[in-house]
Amino acid sequence: MKGPHIPGLSKTGTWRNWAASAVSTPNAVAAPRDESEISALLVSASETASSLKVVGGAHSFTPIAATDGMLISLDYFSGIIHVDTLTNRVRFRAGTRLRDIGRLLEPYGLALANMGDIDHQSLAGAINTSTHGTGLAFTGFSGAVTALRIILPSGEVRECSAEQNPGLFQSARVGLGALGVLTEITIQCVPRFKLLAREEPEPLAGMLESFVDRVVLADHLEFYWFPYTETALAKTNTRLPDEARLDPVPWHSRLVNDELMGNTAFAALCQVGAKIPATVAPINKLAARTLAVRTYTDQSERVFVAPRRVRFREMEYSVELAALPLVFAEVRTVLEAYPQKITFPLEVRATAADDTWLGTASGRQSAYIAVHRYAGEPAREFFEAIEKVFIHHGGRPHWGKLHTRGSDYLAGVYPHFNDFLAQRDKADPDGIMLNEHLRYLLGR
Ligand SMILES: Cc1cc2nc3c(=O)[nH]c(=O)nc-3n(C[C@H](O)[C@H](O)[C@H](O)COP(=O)(O)OP(=O)(O)OC[C@H]3O[C@@H](n4cnc5c(N)ncnc54)[C@H](O)[C@@H]3O)c2cc1C
């Protein structure tokens, strides 16, 4: 298929997400350059009752952006529209990739308050799935959204904020791509800052006992646990003023920790582990030992994110922060009893509560546990075994990561689920923004 560049679309016209866990064959694609083009595409899809989906960076693990109808990319909708220097609120075009934001904000002396592990996502993709980082004083991306501009399937443009079209605003802050096409997003930014990072292996037992207290004290704390070991790799980032001296990761440390353990060598180890399961536990012990203690100071956007070149599948749930030690212990028991060996480390993070309707931390301080499986290994049964623990504790699945939950369950863990549905149905009465996955999630 010839045409514009669409993230994830191959030359043969097949669309795949980053993890190749979602595949579809759009019957048409477009990369509109202005809002009138988007309106026309939406009106045409409404008239023909066909589906229209937007893809951001194609980094969701679920088929949330998949369609056999029209697939559009907002890669041309990139950059800053306006900076309010009094409030530090910045209006971005919705397709702006996170990886460009540090450079775009630098001339204004501003930065994003928090980020997740990677920066390939678009801003619209990140907020639509409640993407988050770690830090109990910080929300995920959607909590920092103060205003939005959305084109509805009718072709009409709506500005929304807490004051203007508040119901549409609340639902579109974590909209699952199910309401319309976002074209502009205003984010509450903060003065530029540096991060002092400390990465250090610690006994897992001590980390679990202290995590809930330590995460209150640290600016950004997370840890990785290599299955079958007693070791947690703690990562603590401390915010420093922008005047702080740079002391970036030396190349040899980057080679060992990021390239070898996080990427190139880790891929090789995963392949060995997939073929010879008996090697997984010794490999994980070696990995946990090899990661050296290191500290470094760099610009925030360079510390928050890390390269991820080993392809994997992921499931992540949020639970009440206080429940973390218990939930983690139960997850560990299931994982260690699971008949197949698991190479990938688990990741544990925490965020502040936010006031979005479908944010995974909506109304509660949350801890997150993420489990992964190397892309070359079957994930479904393993994830379902672990998921039972999360369900038992009222966990909320990340909207961009693999899970099995449908509308009945989701309505029980999100107090505003029905408010969201009412707004969605009003915005998109013919369901052109839905696909099979969303119909299952939303019971539509
Ligand atoms: C390697 C890796 C690391 C990750 N790390 C993290 C992490 O640290 N923290 C975390 O929380 N998540 C993480 N994720 C998940 C990821 O952040 C989310 O899945 C995110 O949604 C991906 O953004 P995207 O731009 O690729 O969106 P896509 O996956 O392309 O789309 C996501 C949703 O947004 C919709 N959408 C996109 N643009 C628009 C628009 N303009 N208007 C309306 N709807 C739109 C799509 O239709 C879809 O419903 C990670 C994923 C990967 C693969």
Ligand as a Chemical Component Dictionary entry (heavy atoms), coordinates in Angstrom:
data_LIG
# 
_chem_comp.id                   LIG 
_chem_comp.type                 NON-POLYMER 
_chem_comp.pdbx_formal_charge   0 
_chem_comp.three_letter_code    LIG 
# 
loop_
_chem_comp_atom.comp_id 
_chem_comp_atom.atom_id 
_chem_comp_atom.alt_atom_id 
_chem_comp_atom.type_symbol 
_chem_comp_atom.charge 
_chem_comp_atom.model_Cartn_x 
_chem_comp_atom.model_Cartn_y 
_chem_comp_atom.model_Cartn_z 
_chem_comp_atom.pdbx_ordinal 
LIG C1  C1  C 0 8.407  -0.410 25.487 1  
LIG C2  C2  C 0 7.203  0.232  26.116 2  
LIG C3  C3  C 0 7.353  0.943  27.289 3  
LIG C4  C4  C 0 6.232  1.527  27.907 4  
LIG N1  N1  N 0 6.405  2.218  29.075 5  
LIG C5  C5  C 0 5.312  2.739  29.711 6  
LIG C6  C6  C 0 5.451  3.441  30.949 7  
LIG O1  O1  O 0 6.551  3.643  31.455 8  
LIG N2  N2  N 0 4.315  3.873  31.560 9  
LIG C7  C7  C 0 3.072  3.643  31.036 10 
LIG O2  O2  O 0 2.085  4.025  31.674 11 
LIG N3  N3  N 0 2.915  3.037  29.852 12 
LIG C8  C8  C 0 4.001  2.585  29.174 13 
LIG N4  N4  N 0 3.835  1.960  27.965 14 
LIG C9  C9  C 0 2.484  1.935  27.356 15 
LIG C10 C10 C 0 2.283  3.183  26.465 16 
LIG O3  O3  O 0 2.671  4.359  27.112 17 
LIG C11 C11 C 0 0.804  3.349  26.117 18 
LIG O4  O4  O 0 0.280  2.185  25.574 19 
LIG C12 C12 C 0 0.563  4.546  25.176 20 
LIG O5  O5  O 0 -0.814 4.654  24.898 21 
LIG C13 C13 C 0 1.258  4.428  23.857 22 
LIG O6  O6  O 0 1.196  5.681  23.198 23 
LIG P1  P1  P 0 1.105  5.723  21.626 24 
LIG O7  O7  O 0 1.285  7.130  21.189 25 
LIG O8  O8  O 0 1.960  4.682  21.053 26 
LIG O9  O9  O 0 -0.453 5.380  21.425 27 
LIG P2  P2  P 0 -1.127 4.234  20.552 28 
LIG O10 O10 O 0 -0.813 2.926  21.156 29 
LIG O11 O11 O 0 -0.843 4.433  19.125 30 
LIG O12 O12 O 0 -2.678 4.587  20.833 31 
LIG C14 C14 C 0 -3.200 4.514  22.134 32 
LIG C15 C15 C 0 -4.627 5.025  22.126 33 
LIG O13 O13 O 0 -4.641 6.431  21.884 34 
LIG C16 C16 C 0 -5.530 6.724  20.810 35 
LIG N5  N5  N 0 -5.065 7.942  20.148 36 
LIG C17 C17 C 0 -3.814 8.232  19.737 37 
LIG N6  N6  N 0 -3.783 9.480  19.225 38 
LIG C18 C18 C 0 -5.038 9.978  19.333 39 
LIG C19 C19 C 0 -5.655 11.224 18.992 40 
LIG N7  N7  N 0 -4.966 12.216 18.452 41 
LIG N8  N8  N 0 -6.964 11.380 19.261 42 
LIG C20 C20 C 0 -7.694 10.399 19.810 43 
LIG N9  N9  N 0 -7.171 9.194  20.147 44 
LIG C21 C21 C 0 -5.857 9.005  19.913 45 
LIG C22 C22 C 0 -5.487 5.474  19.956 46 
LIG O14 O14 O 0 -6.585 5.386  19.081 47 
LIG C23 C23 C 0 -5.506 4.418  21.031 48 
LIG O15 O15 O 0 -6.807 4.261  21.533 49 
LIG C24 C24 C 0 4.932  1.395  27.312 50 
LIG C25 C25 C 0 4.788  0.689  26.111 51 
LIG C26 C26 C 0 5.915  0.114  25.515 52 
LIG C27 C27 C 0 5.742  -0.653 24.224 53 
# 
loop_
_chem_comp_bond.comp_id 
_chem_comp_bond.atom_id_1 
_chem_comp_bond.atom_id_2 
_chem_comp_bond.value_order 
_chem_comp_bond.pdbx_ordinal 
LIG C1  C2  SING 1  
LIG C2  C3  SING 2  
LIG C2  C26 DOUB 3  
LIG C3  C4  DOUB 4  
LIG C4  N1  SING 5  
LIG C4  C24 SING 6  
LIG N1  C5  DOUB 7  
LIG C5  C6  SING 8  
LIG C5  C8  SING 9  
LIG C6  O1  DOUB 10 
LIG C6  N2  SING 11 
LIG N2  C7  SING 12 
LIG C7  O2  DOUB 13 
LIG C7  N3  SING 14 
LIG N3  C8  DOUB 15 
LIG C8  N4  SING 16 
LIG N4  C9  SING 17 
LIG N4  C24 SING 18 
LIG C9  C10 SING 19 
LIG C10 O3  SING 20 
LIG C10 C11 SING 21 
LIG C11 O4  SING 22 
LIG C11 C12 SING 23 
LIG C12 O5  SING 24 
LIG C12 C13 SING 25 
LIG C13 O6  SING 26 
LIG O6  P1  SING 27 
LIG P1  O7  DOUB 28 
LIG P1  O8  SING 29 
LIG P1  O9  SING 30 
LIG O9  P2  SING 31 
LIG P2  O10 DOUB 32 
LIG P2  O11 SING 33 
LIG P2  O12 SING 34 
LIG O12 C14 SING 35 
LIG C14 C15 SING 36 
LIG C15 O13 SING 37 
LIG C15 C23 SING 38 
LIG O13 C16 SING 39 
LIG C16 N5  SING 40 
LIG C16 C22 SING 41 
LIG N5  C17 SING 42 
LIG N5  C21 SING 43 
LIG C17 N6  DOUB 44 
LIG N6  C18 SING 45 
LIG C18 C19 SING 46 
LIG C18 C21 DOUB 47 
LIG C19 N7  SING 48 
LIG C19 N8  DOUB 49 
LIG N8  C20 SING 50 
LIG C20 N9  DOUB 51 
LIG N9  C21 SING 52 
LIG C22 O14 SING 53 
LIG C22 C23 SING 54 
LIG C23 O15 SING 55 
LIG C24 C25 DOUB 56 
LIG C25 C26 SING 57 
LIG C26 C27 SING 58 
# 
